Amino acid sequence: MIRQKKNGSVTLEPALLCQNRDAEINLSATLTTDLKHEIRESQSEIWKRNNREAIKELNRITNEHGLLSDDYRTF
């Protein structure tokens, strides 16, 4: 798989940029990793919000009737 990258613009505090350079941290790699994490977290929260009612209903049914696997569990 060929990954294409695009340039973007990021604004940082000057002191933070100097500290980053002194620490020799790959800013692009760090931003990519952290941004992927933040996007996953955001998508997870959106999914939970969009499915809140269905989850509540499933929990109600489970509390009322138990799980289908209850008769087969050995623990």
SETOR-611193 format. One record per residue: x, y, z of N, C-alpha, C, O in turn. Coordinates in nm, 2 decimals, m for minus. Last residue first. Layout:
BEGIN
+--------+--------+--------+--------+--------+--------+--------+--------+--------+--------+--------+--------+
|    n_X |    n_Y |    n_Z |   ca_X |   ca_Y |   ca_Z |    c_X |    c_Y |    c_Z |    o_X |    o_Y |    o_Z |
+--------+--------+--------+--------+--------+--------+--------+--------+--------+--------+--------+--------+
|      X |      Y |      Z |      X |      Y |      Z |      X |      Y |      Z |      X |      Y |      Z |
...
+--------+--------+--------+--------+--------+--------+--------+--------+--------+--------+--------+--------+
This chain:
BEGIN
+--------+--------+--------+--------+--------+--------+--------+--------+--------+--------+--------+--------+
|    n_X |    n_Y |    n_Z |   ca_X |   ca_Y |   ca_Z |    c_X |    c_Y |    c_Z |    o_X |    o_Y |    o_Z |
+--------+--------+--------+--------+--------+--------+--------+--------+--------+--------+--------+--------+
|  m1.87 |  m2.08 |   3.38 |  m1.80 |  m2.00 |   3.48 |  m1.90 |  m1.92 |   3.56 |  m1.86 |  m1.84 |   3.64 |
|  m1.98 |  m2.21 |   3.17 |  m1.93 |  m2.29 |   3.28 |  m1.86 |  m2.21 |   3.39 |  m1.80 |  m2.27 |   3.48 |
|  m2.28 |  m2.14 |   2.99 |  m2.16 |  m2.09 |   3.05 |  m2.12 |  m2.19 |   3.16 |  m2.20 |  m2.24 |   3.23 |
|  m2.53 |  m2.22 |   2.90 |  m2.41 |  m2.29 |   2.85 |  m2.28 |  m2.25 |   2.91 |  m2.18 |  m2.32 |   2.89 |
|  m2.73 |  m2.05 |   2.99 |  m2.74 |  m2.20 |   3.01 |  m2.62 |  m2.28 |   2.97 |  m2.61 |  m2.39 |   3.01 |
|  m2.65 |  m1.80 |   2.89 |  m2.65 |  m1.83 |   3.03 |  m2.65 |  m1.98 |   3.06 |  m2.59 |  m2.02 |   3.16 |
|  m2.66 |  m1.72 |   2.63 |  m2.55 |  m1.81 |   2.66 |  m2.55 |  m1.85 |   2.81 |  m2.47 |  m1.93 |   2.85 |
|  m2.85 |  m1.52 |   2.62 |  m2.88 |  m1.65 |   2.55 |  m2.78 |  m1.76 |   2.59 |  m2.81 |  m1.88 |   2.59 |
|  m2.88 |  m1.36 |   2.94 |  m2.81 |  m1.38 |   2.81 |  m2.85 |  m1.51 |   2.75 |  m2.88 |  m1.61 |   2.82 |
|  m3.19 |  m1.22 |   3.08 |  m3.05 |  m1.28 |   3.08 |  m3.00 |  m1.29 |   2.94 |  m3.05 |  m1.25 |   2.85 |
|  m3.43 |  m1.08 |   3.08 |  m3.43 |  m1.22 |   3.03 |  m3.29 |  m1.29 |   3.05 |  m3.29 |  m1.41 |   3.03 |
|  m3.38 |  m0.83 |   3.20 |  m3.51 |  m0.90 |   3.22 |  m3.50 |  m1.05 |   3.19 |  m3.56 |  m1.13 |   3.26 |
|  m3.12 |  m0.76 |   3.12 |  m3.16 |  m0.76 |   3.27 |  m3.29 |  m0.84 |   3.29 |  m3.30 |  m0.91 |   3.39 |
|  m3.16 |  m0.77 |   2.85 |  m3.06 |  m0.86 |   2.91 |  m3.09 |  m0.87 |   3.06 |  m3.09 |  m0.98 |   3.12 |
|  m3.34 |  m0.56 |   2.81 |  m3.38 |  m0.70 |   2.77 |  m3.29 |  m0.80 |   2.84 |  m3.34 |  m0.90 |   2.89 |
|  m3.18 |  m0.35 |   2.90 |  m3.31 |  m0.38 |   2.96 |  m3.35 |  m0.52 |   2.93 |  m3.39 |  m0.59 |   3.02 |
|  m2.97 |  m0.36 |   2.71 |  m2.94 |  m0.38 |   2.86 |  m3.07 |  m0.41 |   2.93 |  m3.07 |  m0.50 |   3.02 |
|  m3.11 |  m0.29 |   2.48 |  m3.05 |  m0.42 |   2.49 |  m3.01 |  m0.45 |   2.64 |  m3.03 |  m0.57 |   2.68 |
|  m3.19 |  m0.03 |   2.55 |  m3.29 |  m0.13 |   2.53 |  m3.23 |  m0.27 |   2.54 |  m3.29 |  m0.36 |   2.60 |
|  m2.94 |   0.10 |   2.57 |  m3.03 |   0.10 |   2.69 |  m3.13 |  m0.01 |   2.67 |  m3.16 |  m0.08 |   2.77 |
|  m2.86 |   0.07 |   2.30 |  m2.78 |   0.00 |   2.41 |  m2.87 |  m0.01 |   2.54 |  m2.86 |  m0.11 |   2.60 |
|  m3.05 |   0.23 |   2.17 |  m3.04 |   0.09 |   2.14 |  m2.97 |   0.01 |   2.25 |  m3.01 |  m0.10 |   2.29 |
|  m2.98 |   0.48 |   2.28 |  m3.11 |   0.42 |   2.31 |  m3.11 |   0.27 |   2.28 |  m3.17 |   0.20 |   2.36 |
|  m2.71 |   0.52 |   2.19 |  m2.75 |   0.52 |   2.33 |  m2.88 |   0.45 |   2.36 |  m2.89 |   0.37 |   2.45 |
|  m2.61 |   0.55 |   1.94 |  m2.66 |   0.42 |   1.97 |  m2.71 |   0.41 |   2.12 |  m2.73 |   0.30 |   2.16 |
|  m2.50 |   0.80 |   1.92 |  m2.60 |   0.77 |   1.82 |  m2.67 |   0.64 |   1.86 |  m2.78 |   0.61 |   1.81 |
|  m2.31 |   0.79 |   2.14 |  m2.42 |   0.89 |   2.14 |  m2.54 |   0.85 |   2.04 |  m2.65 |   0.85 |   2.08 |
|  m2.14 |   0.60 |   2.04 |  m2.21 |   0.58 |   2.16 |  m2.33 |   0.67 |   2.17 |  m2.44 |   0.62 |   2.21 |
|  m2.04 |   0.73 |   1.81 |  m2.12 |   0.60 |   1.80 |  m2.20 |   0.57 |   1.92 |  m2.32 |   0.54 |   1.91 |
|  m1.91 |   0.95 |   1.92 |  m2.03 |   0.97 |   1.83 |  m2.11 |   0.84 |   1.82 |  m2.23 |   0.85 |   1.83 |
|  m1.71 |   0.81 |   2.07 |  m1.81 |   0.89 |   2.14 |  m1.94 |   0.92 |   2.05 |  m2.05 |   0.92 |   2.10 |
|  m1.57 |   0.70 |   1.85 |  m1.63 |   0.61 |   1.95 |  m1.74 |   0.69 |   2.03 |  m1.85 |   0.63 |   2.05 |
|  m1.48 |   0.93 |   1.72 |  m1.58 |   0.84 |   1.65 |  m1.64 |   0.75 |   1.75 |  m1.76 |   0.72 |   1.73 |
|  m1.31 |   1.02 |   1.92 |  m1.42 |   1.10 |   1.87 |  m1.53 |   1.02 |   1.81 |  m1.64 |   1.03 |   1.83 |
|  m1.12 |   0.82 |   1.93 |  m1.19 |   0.85 |   2.05 |  m1.32 |   0.93 |   2.01 |  m1.43 |   0.90 |   2.06 |
|  m1.02 |   0.83 |   1.66 |  m1.08 |   0.71 |   1.71 |  m1.17 |   0.74 |   1.83 |  m1.28 |   0.69 |   1.84 |
|  m0.91 |   1.09 |   1.67 |  m1.02 |   1.06 |   1.58 |  m1.09 |   0.94 |   1.62 |  m1.21 |   0.93 |   1.62 |
|  m0.70 |   1.05 |   1.86 |  m0.81 |   1.15 |   1.89 |  m0.93 |   1.12 |   1.80 |  m1.05 |   1.13 |   1.84 |
|  m0.54 |   0.87 |   1.72 |  m0.60 |   0.83 |   1.85 |  m0.72 |   0.92 |   1.88 |  m0.83 |   0.87 |   1.92 |
|  m0.46 |   1.03 |   1.50 |  m0.54 |   0.90 |   1.48 |  m0.61 |   0.86 |   1.61 |  m0.72 |   0.82 |   1.61 |
|  m0.32 |   1.22 |   1.64 |  m0.44 |   1.26 |   1.57 |  m0.53 |   1.14 |   1.54 |  m0.65 |   1.14 |   1.55 |
|  m0.10 |   1.08 |   1.74 |  m0.20 |   1.14 |   1.83 |  m0.33 |   1.18 |   1.77 |  m0.43 |   1.16 |   1.83 |
|   0.02 |   1.00 |   1.49 |  m0.02 |   0.91 |   1.59 |  m0.12 |   0.96 |   1.69 |  m0.23 |   0.90 |   1.71 |
|   0.07 |   1.26 |   1.37 |  m0.01 |   1.15 |   1.31 |  m0.06 |   1.05 |   1.41 |  m0.18 |   1.02 |   1.40 |
|   0.23 |   1.39 |   1.56 |   0.10 |   1.44 |   1.53 |   0.01 |   1.34 |   1.46 |  m0.11 |   1.33 |   1.50 |
|   0.46 |   1.22 |   1.54 |   0.38 |   1.24 |   1.67 |   0.24 |   1.29 |   1.65 |   0.15 |   1.24 |   1.71 |
|   0.53 |   1.25 |   1.28 |   0.49 |   1.12 |   1.33 |   0.41 |   1.13 |   1.46 |   0.32 |   1.06 |   1.47 |
|   0.59 |   1.53 |   1.28 |   0.49 |   1.47 |   1.19 |   0.44 |   1.34 |   1.24 |   0.32 |   1.31 |   1.24 |
|   0.79 |   1.55 |   1.47 |   0.67 |   1.62 |   1.49 |   0.56 |   1.56 |   1.40 |   0.44 |   1.54 |   1.45 |
|   1.01 |   1.37 |   1.62 |   0.95 |   1.38 |   1.48 |   0.81 |   1.43 |   1.50 |   0.72 |   1.36 |   1.53 |
|   1.22 |   1.53 |   1.84 |   1.10 |   1.45 |   1.82 |   1.05 |   1.48 |   1.68 |   1.04 |   1.59 |   1.63 |
|   1.45 |   1.66 |   1.95 |   1.46 |   1.58 |   1.82 |   1.34 |   1.48 |   1.81 |   1.36 |   1.37 |   1.77 |
|   1.46 |   1.83 |   2.16 |   1.43 |   1.69 |   2.19 |   1.44 |   1.60 |   2.07 |   1.44 |   1.47 |   2.08 |
|   1.48 |   2.07 |   2.02 |   1.59 |   2.02 |   2.11 |   1.58 |   1.88 |   2.14 |   1.68 |   1.81 |   2.15 |
|   1.23 |   2.07 |   1.89 |   1.36 |   2.06 |   1.81 |   1.47 |   2.01 |   1.89 |   1.55 |   1.93 |   1.85 |
|   1.07 |   2.10 |   2.11 |   1.05 |   1.99 |   2.02 |   1.18 |   1.97 |   1.94 |   1.23 |   1.85 |   1.92 |
|   1.15 |   2.34 |   2.21 |   1.17 |   2.22 |   2.29 |   1.16 |   2.10 |   2.21 |   1.23 |   2.00 |   2.23 |
|   1.06 |   2.51 |   1.99 |   1.21 |   2.50 |   2.03 |   1.23 |   2.37 |   2.11 |   1.33 |   2.30 |   2.09 |
|   0.79 |   2.47 |   2.01 |   0.86 |   2.43 |   1.89 |   1.01 |   2.42 |   1.92 |   1.07 |   2.32 |   1.87 |
|   0.74 |   2.58 |   2.26 |   0.71 |   2.44 |   2.24 |   0.78 |   2.39 |   2.12 |   0.83 |   2.28 |   2.12 |
|   0.80 |   2.85 |   2.21 |   0.88 |   2.77 |   2.31 |   0.86 |   2.62 |   2.29 |   0.96 |   2.55 |   2.30 |
|   0.60 |   2.92 |   2.02 |   0.74 |   2.92 |   1.98 |   0.83 |   2.84 |   2.08 |   0.92 |   2.77 |   2.04 |
|   0.32 |   2.71 |   1.98 |   0.38 |   2.81 |   2.06 |   0.53 |   2.81 |   2.03 |   0.59 |   2.70 |   2.02 |
|   0.21 |   2.64 |   1.64 |   0.26 |   2.60 |   1.78 |   0.32 |   2.73 |   1.85 |   0.36 |   2.82 |   1.79 |
|   0.01 |   2.55 |   1.39 |   0.06 |   2.66 |   1.46 |   0.09 |   2.62 |   1.60 |   0.01 |   2.56 |   1.67 |
|   0.04 |   2.38 |   1.08 |   0.01 |   2.37 |   1.23 |   0.08 |   2.49 |   1.30 |   0.19 |   2.53 |   1.27 |
|  m0.06 |   2.28 |   0.77 |  m0.01 |   2.39 |   0.85 |  m0.05 |   2.37 |   0.99 |  m0.17 |   2.35 |   1.02 |
|   0.05 |   2.02 |   0.55 |  m0.05 |   2.10 |   0.62 |   0.02 |   2.21 |   0.70 |   0.14 |   2.22 |   0.71 |
|   0.11 |   1.81 |   0.27 |   0.16 |   1.91 |   0.37 |   0.04 |   1.98 |   0.43 |  m0.07 |   2.00 |   0.36 |
|   0.03 |   1.47 |   0.25 |   0.01 |   1.61 |   0.21 |   0.06 |   1.70 |   0.32 |   0.06 |   1.67 |   0.44 |
|   0.12 |   1.15 |   0.13 |   0.11 |   1.25 |   0.24 |   0.09 |   1.38 |   0.18 |   0.13 |   1.41 |   0.06 |
|   0.02 |   0.82 |   0.06 |   0.05 |   0.96 |   0.01 |   0.03 |   1.05 |   0.13 |  m0.06 |   1.04 |   0.21 |
|   0.14 |   0.50 |   0.06 |   0.08 |   0.61 |   0.14 |   0.12 |   0.74 |   0.08 |   0.24 |   0.77 |   0.07 |
|   0.07 |   0.21 |  m0.09 |   0.14 |   0.33 |  m0.10 |   0.07 |   0.44 |  m0.03 |  m0.05 |   0.47 |  m0.05 |
|   0.08 |  m0.12 |   0.00 |   0.00 |   0.00 |   0.00 |   0.09 |   0.12 |   0.00 |   0.18 |   0.14 |   0.09 |
+--------+--------+--------+--------+--------+--------+--------+--------+--------+--------+--------+--------+
